[in-house]
Amino acid sequence: MRSLSILYAFLGGALVGCAGALLFAPEKGTDLRNRIKEMLKKKGIDFSDDEVERLVRQISAQIEN
């Protein structure tokens, strides 16, 4: 059980780190959102523009805290 929580912590940190790298990359916001949508579609997840916008706001809020 302990190793599972360590794995979740690692994956959560990796996700936040990747999101931070994407958000702070020198790229236009619209290009970045399109790239996020393309990456999610490759994984079989289909997001609308509003859902991607909401996801970006959530990640931005977590990074700012």
C-alpha positions in Angstrom: 0.0 0.0 0.0 2.9 2.4 0.8 4.6 1.8 -2.5 1.3 2.6 -4.3 1.0 6.0 -2.5 4.6 6.7 -3.4 3.8 5.9 -7.0 0.8 8.2 -7.0 2.9 11.0 -5.4 5.5 10.6 -8.1 3.0 10.6 -10.9 1.2 13.6 -9.5 4.5 15.5 -9.3 5.4 14.5 -12.8 2.1 15.7 -14.1 2.4 19.1 -12.4 6.0 19.4 -13.6 5.0 18.7 -17.2 2.1 21.1 -17.0 4.3 23.8 -15.6 6.8 23.2 -18.4 4.1 23.5 -21.0 2.6 26.6 -19.4 5.9 28.5 -19.1 7.1 27.5 -22.6 7.6 30.4 -24.9 4.6 29.6 -27.1 1.3 31.3 -27.8 -1.6 30.3 -25.5 -3.8 29.1 -28.4 -0.9 27.0 -29.9 -0.3 25.5 -26.4 -4.0 24.7 -26.0 -4.1 23.1 -29.4 -1.0 21.0 -28.5 -2.6 19.9 -25.3 -5.8 18.9 -27.1 -3.8 16.9 -29.7 -1.8 15.1 -27.0 -5.0 14.2 -25.2 -6.7 13.0 -28.4 -3.7 10.7 -29.0 -4.4 9.2 -25.6 -8.0 8.7 -26.5 -9.4 11.6 -24.5 -11.6 14.0 -26.3 -11.8 17.5 -24.7 -13.9 20.5 -25.9 -12.3 23.9 -26.0 -14.1 24.9 -22.8 -12.8 21.8 -21.0 -9.2 22.5 -22.1 -9.5 26.1 -20.9 -10.8 24.9 -17.6 -7.9 22.4 -17.3 -5.4 25.1 -18.1 -6.9 27.4 -15.5 -6.8 24.7 -12.8 -3.2 23.9 -13.6 -2.2 27.6 -13.6 -3.9 28.0 -10.2 -2.0 25.1 -8.7 1.3 26.4 -10.0 0.7 29.9 -8.6 0.0 28.5 -5.1 
